[in-house]
Amino acid sequence: MKRKETYLSRDFRETAAQRFPARAKELNTAFDMRLSALLAENADASKEKQYHLQRQILPGIAAYETLLRAMQVPVATWMSVMSQSSTNTAIVIWCIAAAVYERSHPQ
C-alpha cells in the first residue's frame, strides 16, 4: 500500500529537483528508504501519535538525515536549501534539525 505524500515529502522532492537535478533520484530514494525505516520503527505508536509522526515529524527527520548523509555538507548549507521550500516546511524541518543537531553535538 502506497502512503499518501505529505507536504514535507512533496517539498523535499521539489527542492531536490530544482536545486540538485543531477542527484534528485538518489536523494529521493535515500529519503524514501529512511522514511520507511522510521515508519517501521514507530509502527507501535498510538493512533493519535501516528498521525503526527506520519504527516510531519518523520518526514522532517528523514529529510534532515538524508541531506546530512547524502549531501555531506554543513548543516547551514542544507538549511538554506530547505528554506527555498514553503515557509511552514522550512520552519518545521529547521526545528527538527536543530534539535537533532544539538543532541548529536553536545557542548
C-alpha positions in Angstrom: 0.0 0.0 0.0 1.4 3.3 -1.0 1.4 6.0 1.6 -0.1 9.4 1.0 2.6 12.1 0.1 2.8 14.8 2.8 3.7 18.4 2.2 7.1 17.8 3.7 7.8 15.0 1.3 6.5 17.0 -1.7 8.6 20.0 -0.8 11.7 17.8 -0.3 11.2 16.3 -3.8 10.6 19.7 -5.4 13.7 21.2 -3.7 15.8 18.2 -4.8 14.6 18.5 -8.4 15.1 22.3 -8.5 18.4 22.6 -6.7 20.1 19.2 -7.4 18.6 17.8 -10.6 21.6 15.5 -11.2 21.1 13.9 -7.8 17.4 14.2 -7.3 16.7 10.5 -7.9 19.4 9.5 -5.5 18.2 11.9 -2.8 14.5 10.8 -3.3 15.5 7.1 -3.0 17.5 7.8 0.2 14.6 9.9 1.6 12.1 7.2 0.9 14.3 4.4 2.4 14.9 6.4 5.6 11.2 7.4 5.9 10.1 3.8 5.5 12.6 2.7 8.2 11.4 5.5 10.6 7.7 4.5 10.0 8.6 0.9 10.8 10.4 1.9 13.9 7.3 3.8 15.1 4.6 1.3 14.0 3.5 0.6 17.6 2.7 4.3 18.4 -0.8 5.3 19.3 -3.2 6.3 16.5 -3.1 9.9 17.6 0.7 9.9 17.6 0.8 8.1 14.3 -1.0 10.9 12.6 1.7 13.5 13.6 4.6 11.1 13.1 3.5 10.3 9.5 2.4 13.7 8.4 5.1 15.9 9.9 7.7 14.5 12.3 9.1 11.5 10.5 9.2 13.1 7.0 11.1 16.1 8.6 13.6 13.8 10.3 14.0 11.8 7.0 14.7 14.9 5.1 17.2 16.1 7.6 19.1 12.8 7.8 19.0 12.3 4.0 20.6 15.7 3.3 23.0 15.3 6.2 24.3 12.0 4.9 23.8 12.2 1.2 24.9 15.7 0.6 27.8 15.7 3.2 27.5 19.5 3.5 27.4 21.7 6.6 24.1 22.0 8.3 23.9 25.7 7.5 24.1 24.9 3.8 21.2 22.4 3.7 19.1 24.6 5.9 19.5 27.3 3.3 18.4 24.8 0.6 15.3 23.7 2.5 14.4 27.3 3.2 13.6 27.6 -0.5 10.5 25.5 0.1 7.4 26.7 1.8 7.8 28.7 5.0 6.0 26.1 7.1 8.1 23.3 5.8 11.3 25.2 6.4 10.3 26.1 9.9 9.3 22.5 10.8 12.5 21.0 9.3 14.7 23.6 10.8 13.3 23.0 14.3 13.7 19.2 14.0 17.2 19.6 12.5 18.2 22.0 15.2 17.0 19.6 17.9 18.7 16.6 16.4 21.9 18.5 15.7 22.1 19.7 19.3 21.6 16.2 20.6 24.4 14.8 18.3 26.8 17.7 19.1 26.8 18.3 22.9 28.9 21.0 24.2 
